[in-house]
């Protein structure tokens, strides 16, 4: 009788159908006006009468971390388009603003439990210099996103409705959580924007669950860990039964099930570059629906043909032009097996890390937070997996697999490539040295005043003037607000491209030094010992014209850790409280200073 009732229910469902209803939605009515940019939230809850969901723009759940001080998030006057309510009025929309947010993503998270046939619609408009393209991705775990579709925007002052139909994506049906990501590309100015309003997700209420569980993804976390994610919660006892899994040549030392996730420990460990087939059978959901055999083919790591031993070889894999007006992806996964040195880090922007070896340099892009090891300048690392992306002319190595290895060694130094301002105006030359640590000697700043965050500064060298330094990427706290030097300086930093313009990006204030100080700083005048040091560091001036008046110590990332006024030519500094690592000691004589490098053991 139960089976007959169920068949009758299904038949009625097919004949009558289920009406689609609003599952979750955002109208952004309560956002702050555009004049109040500092409080535009990075996490926005859905309308209380339209389901329960959250919009993320804070770097979590697969989203990007937007800058509220630039700002990259804002709110303008909204629209009534795509809003099924008759009131209230249009109120506010959500605006993604500025070319600094190109490639960034917002993510909507909500539940599809009891629902199927997801559809998305929203109103969109943009400025002439705003985003030209939107990509839409989906995920059921907030980590692995699958590309769904894209659209090109005809930017105008008129709103248009955008529609995306996910009914063909069965894995979203009845999913505990769904993550829909929208990525924006193509803004050409700091004011270019893309505005969205009345974001509505609709779905059909589901009937009784008569469908067996399905494997949505299989990932190789490491040589001894396989992770299976199903579309629904499983019967734990059956999911942890060894006989339900077969991997030729391997047994399973351990199997654990938690809700929709099964973790397998193969024994012996998997070998990189080999292909495998895992057969899964008899797994049940909580309603007792049993799956038929499912074969999952996979490989661990990458094939040997995609192993590269150095950065130059990695860069050579990109065979397309570096287009300053677009973003292009190569989804081939490579393994960088050779050792490389970290030359710069930027936790505040996509977790970027600049690396260099004896052949070339590249920037690691880790927007999805795959690198779990805290890396510092001077760390030597290897065995990184990733794909290549040309981001408006900048070649990036986008991390694809979780990286947790400790640094091979610390405190390694890369000697900067000395370039001229003339070199920096030569795009071909600078392209050949993209992302390298570079140095400009004997240059002057054209502008005067104090350093401001996010501003580009013109430089002059031997009568040539050109844009050469960009301070805002790394948010240098101990540089912003300080006087711009009016004398000759030496600048050190990484070489970064943006829209066919190359910039030297300093990493801290110690990357900007007055010319002549380093000539003055030699063992005949200033001596520090012992180096490496454990507790007491001695600094001695052997020049009667250089009386030490002040000392400052910075860590490798430019953070001030010790600061003290002194009037002597022979001083002892207690550094026992400092963590092991590389540091910079600035020894001042009034308005002059000497920089000495030392290692704390």
N, C-alpha and C positions, 0 to 999 in steps of 0.2 A: 504494500500500500504506500509505503514511504517513497519507493521508486516511482510509482505512478503519479503521486502528488508532485514529485520533483519534475517529472517529464511534463506534466500539465503546466507547472509554473514556468518552465523554460519555453514551452510553446506560446504561452500568453505573452512572455517577455519579447519573443521574436515578433509576434503579431502586433502587439500594442506598443512595444518599445518603452524605454525609460526616458523621460524628458531630461535634457541636460540642465544642470543647475550651477550656480556660482559656487565653486568650492572654496576659493579664497581670493581676496582682491585688495588693492591699494589705490586710494585716491589722492594721497599726500596732502589732504586738506589742512593738516595741522603743522606742516613744515613752516619754518621761519621765513620771513621775507628776504629777498635777495640782498638787502642792505646789511643783514645780520648774518654774515657768512661763517662766523666762527663757531656757530652752534648747529649747523646742518648735521643731523645725526648720521652716523655710519651704520647704525642698526635701526631698522624701521619695522614696526609691527604692522600687520594687516589691519584693515578696518574691523572693529569689534563685531559688526553685524555681518561681516563677510568672511567667516571662517577664521582659522588660526594659522598664521604663517609669519615668517620673518624674512625681511630683505637684509642681506649682508653686504657691506662695502668696507669692511674693517680688516680684511686679510684672512678671515676664517671661512670655513665651509666652502673652500674653493674660490672665494672672492678675492679681489685686490684690496690693498689698504689705501684708501683715497686720502689725499691731503686736504684737510679742512682750512688750512691757513693760506693756501695759494689763491683761491680755493678750487678744488676739483669737483666738489659737490656744492650745489646751490639749489634755490627754489625760486621759480618765477610764477607769473600768473598762469593758471591752468586752463582747462577746457571742459566743456560738457560732452565732447565727443567720446564715444565708447563708455559713457557713464549711464547705466540703466536707471539711476535714480532720477526722480523729477525735481528733487531739491536735496541739498542746498546748491548754491551756485558753484561755478567752476573752481574757485579758490586757487590752490597752488599745484604746481607740478614738480617733478624732480629733474634737475638739470645736471648733466655730466659736462664739465667745463674744462677747456684748455688742452693744448697739444701735449702737455706733460702727462695727461691721463690716457694717451693713445695706447691701446693694447690692454687697458685695465677692464675688469669685469665686475658686475654686480651679480649676486646669486639670490634667488628666491627659494626658500625651503618651506615645505609643508607636507602633510600626510595625504596619501591616496588610499588609505585603508578603507575598504568598502566601496571604492570608486574605480571607474575605468574610462577609457577613451578621453584622455586629457586634451584640452585645447587652450591656447593662450592668445589673448588679444590685448592690444594697448594702443593708445594714441601717441603719435610721435611727430615732432617737428624739430628743426635745427636751423642754426644760422648759416650764412654762406660759407664761413670758414670752419664750420662744425664737422662732425663725424660723418664720413661718407659711407660707412659700412658697419653693420651689426652682425655678429655671429652668435648663434644660439646653440648651446650644449646642454646635455642632460646627464644626470647621475643618480644612482640610488644609494650611494655611500658618502657623497661629498668629497671624494678623493679622486676617483677615476671618472673623468667626464668623456662622453662620446659626442662628437660633432653631429649636429642635426641639420642645420640649414643656415643660410645667411641672406641678407637683403642689402641692396644698395639704396641709400637715402637720396632723395631729391630735396635738398635742404631749402626750406622756404618758411614764410611766416604763417603758413596754413598747416593745421594738424591733419594727419592722415592715420587711418586705422591699420595696424599691422596684425596679421593673423598667422599663427603657427599651429598646425594640426598634428598632435602626437598620437593619434589613435592607432597608428601602425606600430608603435613602440610598445609591445605587450608587456615588457618588463616593468613599465611604470604602473600598470594596472594593479590595484590593491597593494602597492608598495607602502611599507611603513613610513618611509620618508622619500620625497622626491626633491632633487636639487636642479633648478633650471638656471643656467648661467647665460648672461648676455655680455658679449665683449664688444667694445667700441673701437673703431679705427678711423684715422684719416683727418683729424682736426689739424689745422695748419697754423693757428694762432692761439695765444693765451686766452683769448676771449671766445674762440669758437666753441659752440656747445651743441648738445643733443638733448632734447627735453622729452620726457615720457610722462604720461598721466593715465590714470584709470586703468591700471594693469589688472586684468581679470583672467583667472584660470577657471575654466568650466569643465565638468566631467559628468558622466552618467553614474547614478547609484548602481552598485553591483548586486547581483543575485547571490544565491548560496554558492559556496566554494565547492565546485566539483572538479577542479583542475589540479593535476599533480604539480608538485614543486618543480621549478626549473632552475638550472644553474645560470646565473647572470654573468659571472666573471670568475676566472681562475687566474691567480697571480702567484708568481714565484718570489717570495719575500727574501729568501736566501737559499743556499744549497740544501738545507734541511727543513725548509718550511714552505708548504703549499697552502694557499688560502682560497677556499671556495665560498662564494657568496650566492645564496639562493634568493629567489624573489619573495619568499615568505618564511615565517617561522617553521622550524622542523621539530619532529619527534626526536628528542635528544638521544634517547636510548638507541634507537635504530640508526641515527646518524653517526653514532660513535661505534657502530659494529664494524669490525675489520673486514668481514667477508663482503661488504658492500662496495669495496674499492679494490681495483686491480691496476697495478703499475708493473709492467714486465721487468723482471730482474730486481724488484724491490719489495720489501715488506714495509709495514708502518709501525714505527716504534711507539707512536702515540697519535690518538685522534681525539680532538675536543670539539664540541658543538656548543655554540652560544647563539640562541635565537635563529638568525638566518645564516650564520657564519660557521663554516667547518674548517679547522686547521689540521693539516696532515703533516706528520714528520716522517719522510721517506728514509729508508735505510737500505743500502748505503746512500750517501749524499749524492745529489745530482751533479752531473758534469757539465761544465759550460760549453755551449755550442752544439749539444746533442738535442735531437728531437725526441719527444716522449708522447705517449698516449695514455691518459688516465681514463679508465672505464668506471663509471659510477652507476649503481643500480639499487633498486628497492628502497630508496629514501622516501620517507613519508612526511607529509605536513601534519598539522595538529588536528585536521579533520579526517585523517586516515587515507587521503589520496596518495597513491603510490606511483612513483615515477618509473618510466621504462628506461632501459639502459641508455646512457648518454656518454659518448666518447669525447673527451676534451684533449685536443692536441696542443702541445706547447713546447717551448724550449727554454732553457735557463740561460740568462745573459744574452750574449750576441754571438753569431757565427764568427769564426776567425776572420772572415773577409771584412768584417766591420770593426775589427780591432785596429786602433791607431796608436802608434808608439809615442808621438809627440804632437804638439799643437799645430805645427806647420802642416803635418799630414792631415790632421783633423780639418783645418781650414781649407785644404785642397779638395775636400769632399763637397764643398759648396761650389757648384759649377755655374750657377745663375748669376746675373748681374746684381750688384748691390744697388737697389733702387731707393733713392732718398724719399720717395713719395708713397711707399707701400711697405707692407709686412708680408713676407713669404716664409713658408715653412717647408722643411724637409723632415718627414716623419720617420725616416730611417734611424734606428737606434745605434749609436756608436759607443764603443768603450775606449776611453782614453787610458791606456795602460801605463804610459810613462810618468815619471815623477815631474811635478810642476810646483812652482812656488807662488804663494799668495802674495800679491803686491798691494792690494787695496780691498777693503770691505765696505759694504753699504747696507746695513740692516734696515734702514728706513725706506728703501726703494727696491722692492722685489727681491730682497735678500741677495743683491748682486755681489759677486766676488770676482775680482780680476786675478787671473793666473798667467804665469809666464814661465817658459823654459828657455833653453839655449837656441830654440828655433823660431819662436813667435810668441804671441800673447792672444788671449781671448777673454771675454767676460762670461762668467757663469751666471745664468738667470735662474733663480730659484723661487719664482713667485708662489709655487705650491708647497713650499717649505719641506722639500725632500731631504735637505742636508740637516742632519740631526746633531752633527758635531759642531761645536763653536770653533770657528777658524779665525786666526789672527794673522796679521801681516808677518811674513817670514816663515809661515808653516809650509812644510813640504808634504804634498799629498799625491795620491795616485788612484787608479782604478775607479774612474767616475763614468757613469752611464748617462747618455743624454742624446738629444736631437739638436739639429741646427735650425736657427731662425734668423733671417735677415730683417732686422727691425729698423726700418727707415735708414738703411745704409750701414747699420751696426750689426756685425755678425755675432750672434749669441749662441752659447752652448746651454740648452735648456735641460736641466736635470730631470731625468725620467724615473730613476730608481732611488729608493731611500739610501742615503750615504751616511754611515755611522762610524766609519773607520777613524781612529785617532791619527793625528798627524805623524808622519814618519819621523820628522825632525823639526825643530823650531829654530827661530832666529836666523834663518837664511837671508842673505842679502842679494838683491838684484841691482846691478850697476845701471843707473839710468842712461838712456841713449841721449846724448847731447844734440839738440836740434837748434836751428835758428828760427827766427820769426819768418824768414823767407821760406824755410822748409814747411812751416805750418800753413802757409798759403798755397802750397803745392799739394793738391788733393791726391794725386797718384802716389807721391812720396809718403804722405801721412797714412794713406790707405794701406800701404805696404808695412806700416808699423802700427797698425790699429791695435789699441788696447795696451800697448807697451808702456812701461814706466819711462818717462822722458824728462829732460831738463832743459830749461832756457836760462842762459847766463847773460849777465850784463844787460838787463832790460829795465825800462821804467814804465810805471803806470801813467796813462794819459790823464785819467780822472784823479781828482783829489777828494778829500773828505774821509769817510769811514767806510769799511766794507759792509755791504748789505747782502742779506741772504737772497739768492735767486737772481743775482745780477751778473751780466757778462762785462768784463773789463777790457778795454783796449790797451795794447802794449806798444811800446816803441823801442826799436833796436836799430842802431846805425842809420837813423833817418827813415826807417820803414815803420809804418803804423799798421796794426792789424788786430783783430779780435783774438785773444790768446788764452784767457783764463775764465773759468766758470765756477763759481763758488757754491752754488745752491745744492748741488747733488748730494753732498756729504754733510750739509748743515753744520759747518765747523763752528762750534760754540765759542771756542777760544780765539776765533778770528773775526767773527761777525761783530761789528760795532767798534773795532779797533782802527786806528788811523791807517790809511793807505800810505805805504812808504813813498817818499818823494825822491829817494836816491836810487841808484842802481841796485837791482836785486837779482837773486838767482831763484828760479821757480822750479819745483819738482812736482810731478804728479802723473796720473795715467792719461793716456791719449784716447779721447772718446769722440765719436762722430755723432752728429745730429743734423739731418737734412743737408748733407754734403758740406757741413762746417765742422772743422776739427777743433777740439778744445783741450787744454791741459787742465786736468781737474786736481787741484791740491787736496791732500788727505787731512792735513792739520796745519797749524800755524808754523810748525817746524819745516814745512815744505816751502815757506817763503822766507828767505834769509837775505840780509843785506850783503851785497858784494863787498869783499874785502875782509869781512869777518873770518871767513874760512882761511884766507891767506894769513891772517893774524893768528889764527888758532893752529899752532903747531907745537911740537914738544919742547921747543926752546922757550915758550912763553907760558902755556897752560898745560899742566899735567894732572891726570887723575889716576888713582891707584887705590886698592888693587882692582883689577878688571879681568875676569869676573869678580864680584864682590859679594860677601855674605851679610855683613852688618854695617861696618863703618867705611864710608867712601871718602877718601881724602882728595881735595882739589887744591892745587897750588899754582899761584901766579908768580912767574919768575921775571916779570916785567914791571918795573917800578911805575910805569905809566898806566898800568891796568890794575887798579885796586878793585877787588870784588865787592860790590855793593848789594847784590841780590842774586839768589839762585832759585830756579824753578826746575822741577823734574816732571816729565811727561811720559806716559806709557806709549806703547807702539801705536796705539790708535789716537794719540794726541790728547788724552785726558790728563789734566793737571792733577798730580798726586802729592807733590810737596812744593811749598812756596814759602820763601823766607827772606827777610832783609838781613844782610850781613855786611860788616865793614872790616875786611881782613884780607890778607893775601895767602893765608894758609888755613883752610877750613876742613872740618870733619862733619859728614852728613850721615845720620843714622838711617839706613835704608832697610833695617831688619824686618820692618812691617810690610814691605812690598812683596808682592807675589813674584815668583820666579818668572823671568822674562827679560826682554830688551827694553831699555829706557833711553831717554834723551835728557841730558843735563844742560840747562841754559845758565851760563855764568855771565852776569851783567856787570858792566862798568858804566854807570849812569845810563846813557841812551844807546850804548853799544853792548853787544853780547857775543859770546862764544858758545857754540854747540858742541858738546862731547857726548859720545855714545858709550853706554856701558851695559853689562849684563848682570842682573841680579840672580844669584844661584839659589 
